[in-house]
Amino acid sequence: MEEPRTTAATVPAVTLPDGTAVPALGLGTWYLGEDPGRYDSQLDALRTGIDIGLTLVDTAEMYGDGAAEELVGRAIAGRRDDVFLVSKVLPHHATRQGTVDACERSLRRLGTDRLDLYLLHWRGRVPVDETVAAFESLVSRGRIRSWGVSNFDVPDLDQLAGLPGGDRVQTDQVLYNLARRGPEYDLVPWCRGRRVPLMVYSPVDHGGLLEHRAVRDLAAEKGVTPAQLAIAWVLRLPDVFAVAKASTRAHVLENRAALEIGFSQAELDRLDRLFPPPPRKVPLEIR
């Protein structure tokens, strides 16, 4: 996207097609809420993230079979209006009525009357036009503000764009990081050409990049952590925003600091040599 990022609570933002500004970095919740021994620290982490401007909170009915949504519900209690809340419907629930029912269950677990963004978690056997129709129905009823998709590759998006209402998609949430640069070949350009920002999950590749020697070396030279470097690299693109899981207060603060990190052209070139961009189409990975 061409226009400069705006700021909200000093956190850079991207703008969705409907004009909504969303924090460039948010809070992921995959695997949160499942371990009673860590529940309080995870709740504190989410609340801390919201306090410091990471007000994009991403969850899903799949995460812990609703446990993550319940944790998020506690974290946002009394401050729902401060948060941009995202959840996802499972593909086998994504029929016309099933999507509505799944949304209502998510809303109950989250303790709210609305979602800001509702995503189809990935493509399944249900025709996408049914899901889009359900999303539009939920928008008209005020149960969701907008909708998008997750784990859609370019052919999927092409099909979506041709459906009635399909042009109202707000984002595609995908796996993208230094180790998995496939989306740069065609997905990033597709989204950029239609002014649909890409939402990234697992910017540290489920922790895999934290132990990579080259990442650790460059991070040490820059005086940052490997996680901060990996997150900052994803956010170097102005039309990308990301969610990163953080299960402790310290981890949230570490992630937030990634927003202050920039790269010289020499550093970007060095990372390109270490993690080459794709020379050809790479099927979208899902993890």
C-alpha positions in Angstrom: 0.0 0.0 0.0 1.3 3.4 -0.9 0.2 5.7 2.0 2.3 5.9 5.1 1.4 4.0 8.2 -0.6 5.8 10.8 -0.1 5.4 14.5 -2.3 4.3 17.3 -0.9 4.3 20.8 2.5 4.8 19.2 2.2 1.5 17.4 2.4 1.6 13.6 -0.7 0.6 11.7 -1.9 -0.7 8.4 -5.2 0.2 6.8 -7.7 -2.4 5.7 -9.7 -1.9 2.6 -12.7 -0.6 4.6 -10.5 2.1 6.0 -9.9 0.7 9.4 -6.5 1.2 10.9 -5.1 -1.9 12.6 -1.9 -2.3 14.6 1.0 -3.6 12.6 1.8 -6.1 15.4 -0.7 -7.9 17.5 -1.1 -10.7 19.9 -1.4 -14.3 18.8 -3.1 -16.9 21.0 -2.4 -20.3 19.5 -1.9 -22.8 22.4 -2.8 -20.2 25.0 -5.3 -21.0 27.7 -4.7 -24.8 27.6 -2.3 -25.1 30.6 -3.8 -24.2 34.0 -0.3 -23.7 35.4 0.4 -21.0 33.0 -3.0 -19.4 32.8 -2.4 -16.4 35.0 0.9 -15.5 33.3 -0.7 -15.8 29.9 -3.6 -13.6 31.0 -1.1 -11.1 32.3 0.7 -11.2 29.0 -2.4 -10.4 27.0 -3.4 -7.6 29.3 0.1 -6.2 29.1 0.1 -6.3 25.3 -3.1 -4.3 25.2 -1.7 -1.8 27.7 1.3 -1.1 25.4 -0.7 -0.7 22.2 -0.7 -4.2 20.8 -4.5 -4.1 20.6 -4.9 -6.5 17.7 -5.8 -9.8 19.3 -6.1 -12.9 17.1 -7.7 -16.1 18.2 -9.8 -18.9 16.8 -12.4 -21.5 17.8 -9.9 -24.2 17.0 -7.3 -23.0 19.6 -7.7 -25.3 22.6 -11.2 -26.1 21.4 -12.3 -22.6 22.6 -9.9 -22.3 25.5 -8.0 -19.5 23.9 -11.1 -17.5 23.2 -12.2 -17.9 26.8 -8.8 -16.6 27.9 -9.0 -13.6 25.5 -12.5 -12.9 26.9 -11.1 -12.5 30.4 -8.2 -10.4 29.1 -10.5 -7.9 27.3 -13.3 -7.8 29.9 -14.1 -4.2 30.6 -12.0 -2.9 27.7 -13.6 -4.4 24.6 -13.6 -1.1 22.8 -9.8 -0.8 23.1 -9.3 -4.0 21.1 -9.4 -5.0 17.4 -10.7 -8.6 17.9 -10.2 -11.4 15.4 -11.4 -14.9 15.4 -11.7 -17.7 12.9 -14.3 -20.3 11.8 -13.2 -23.9 11.1 -13.8 -25.1 7.5 -16.1 -27.9 8.5 -18.3 -25.3 10.3 -18.3 -22.9 7.4 -21.7 -23.5 5.9 -24.3 -20.8 5.7 -25.8 -21.6 9.0 -22.8 -23.3 10.5 -20.7 -20.1 10.2 -23.4 -18.2 12.1 -23.6 -20.8 14.8 -19.8 -20.9 15.2 -19.6 -17.2 15.4 -22.3 -17.1 18.2 -20.3 -19.7 20.2 -17.1 -17.7 19.8 -18.9 -14.5 20.9 -20.1 -16.2 24.0 -16.7 -17.5 24.9 -15.2 -14.1 24.2 -17.8 -12.3 26.3 -18.7 -9.8 23.6 -21.4 -9.0 21.1 -19.2 -8.5 18.1 -16.0 -9.4 16.3 -14.0 -6.8 14.4 -12.8 -9.4 11.9 -13.9 -13.0 11.2 -11.8 -15.3 9.1 -12.3 -18.6 7.4 -9.4 -20.6 8.9 -8.6 -22.5 5.7 -10.4 -23.8 2.7 -12.4 -27.0 3.2 -15.1 -28.8 1.3 -17.8 -26.2 1.9 -18.2 -24.0 -1.1 -16.7 -20.6 -0.3 -19.8 -18.7 -1.6 -21.7 -20.2 1.3 -19.2 -18.9 3.8 -19.1 -15.5 2.2 -22.9 -15.3 2.3 -22.8 -16.2 6.0 -20.1 -13.5 6.6 -22.2 -10.9 4.9 -25.3 -11.9 7.0 -23.2 -11.5 10.2 -22.0 -8.1 9.0 -25.6 -7.0 8.4 -26.6 -8.2 11.8 -23.7 -6.4 13.5 -22.2 -9.6 14.8 -19.0 -9.0 12.8 -17.6 -5.7 11.5 -15.8 -7.3 8.5 -14.4 -10.6 7.3 -11.4 -12.2 5.6 -9.7 -15.5 5.0 -6.7 -17.4 6.2 -4.3 -19.8 4.4 -5.7 -18.9 0.9 -3.2 -19.1 -2.0 -3.6 -17.0 -5.1 -5.9 -19.4 -7.0 -8.2 -19.4 -4.0 -8.2 -15.6 -3.8 -8.9 -15.4 -7.5 -12.0 -17.6 -7.1 -13.0 -15.6 -4.0 -12.7 -12.3 -5.9 -15.2 -13.6 -8.5 -17.9 -14.4 -6.0 -20.7 -12.0 -5.1 -19.4 -10.0 -2.2 -15.9 -11.5 -2.5 -14.4 -8.2 -3.1 -15.1 -7.2 0.5 -12.3 -9.5 1.8 -10.2 -7.5 4.2 -7.1 -9.7 4.6 -5.5 -13.1 4.0 -3.7 -14.5 7.1 -0.8 -16.7 6.1 2.5 -18.3 7.2 5.3 -16.0 6.2 8.7 -15.4 7.7 12.4 -15.5 6.8 12.4 -19.3 6.4 9.2 -19.4 4.4 9.3 -16.6 1.8 7.0 -18.3 -0.8 4.3 -15.7 -0.6 6.6 -13.0 -2.0 6.5 -14.6 -5.4 2.8 -14.1 -6.1 0.7 -13.7 -3.0 2.2 -10.5 -1.7 1.9 -8.9 -5.2 -1.7 -10.1 -5.6 -2.7 -8.5 -2.2 -0.7 -5.3 -2.9 -2.3 -4.9 -6.3 -5.8 -5.0 -4.6 -4.8 -3.0 -1.6 -5.5 -5.9 0.7 -2.9 -6.1 3.5 -1.4 -9.5 4.3 -1.8 -10.7 7.9 1.2 -12.9 9.0 1.2 -15.6 11.6 4.3 -17.4 13.0 6.8 -14.6 12.1 9.5 -16.6 14.1 8.5 -19.9 12.4 7.2 -21.5 15.6 10.5 -20.7 17.3 12.6 -22.3 14.6 14.3 -19.0 13.6 15.4 -18.4 17.2 18.1 -21.0 17.0 19.2 -20.3 13.5 22.9 -19.3 13.5 22.7 -16.6 10.9 19.7 -15.0 12.7 21.4 -15.1 16.0 24.6 -13.6 14.6 22.9 -10.6 12.9 20.7 -10.1 15.9 23.7 -9.9 18.2 25.4 -7.4 15.9 22.3 -5.2 16.0 21.9 -5.6 19.7 18.4 -7.2 19.4 17.0 -10.6 20.1 16.5 -13.2 17.3 12.7 -12.9 17.8 12.8 -9.2 17.5 14.9 -9.4 14.3 12.5 -12.0 12.7 9.4 -10.0 13.6 10.9 -6.7 12.4 11.9 -8.3 9.1 8.4 -9.4 8.4 7.1 -5.9 9.2 9.6 -4.3 6.8 6.9 -4.4 4.2 4.4 -1.5 4.6 1.4 -3.6 3.6 2.0 -6.5 6.0 0.8 -6.8 9.6 1.5 -9.7 12.0 0.5 -11.5 15.1 3.0 -13.1 17.4 2.2 -15.4 20.4 3.6 -14.2 23.7 2.9 -16.2 26.9 4.6 -14.0 29.4 4.8 -10.3 30.1 8.5 -10.2 29.3 7.9 -11.9 25.9 5.2 -9.3 25.1 7.6 -6.5 25.9 10.3 -8.1 23.8 8.0 -8.4 20.8 6.7 -4.8 21.1 10.3 -3.6 20.9 10.6 -5.2 17.4 8.6 -2.2 16.1 11.5 0.1 16.7 14.0 -2.0 14.6 15.0 -1.0 11.1 17.4 -2.5 8.5 20.0 -1.1 6.3 20.1 -2.2 2.7 23.2 -4.1 3.4 21.5 -6.1 6.2 18.5 -6.9 3.9 20.9 -8.0 1.2 22.7 -10.2 3.7 19.4 -11.8 4.8 18.5 -12.3 1.1 21.6 -14.3 0.7 21.0 -16.4 3.8 17.3 -16.8 3.1 16.8 -16.4 -0.7 13.5 -15.1 -2.0 11.6 -17.6 -4.2 12.6 -17.7 -7.9 9.4 -19.5 -8.8 6.0 -20.3 -7.4 6.0 -22.1 -4.1 2.7 -23.6 -2.8 1.5 -21.8 0.3 2.6 -23.6 3.5 0.3 -24.1 6.4 1.6 -24.9 9.9 
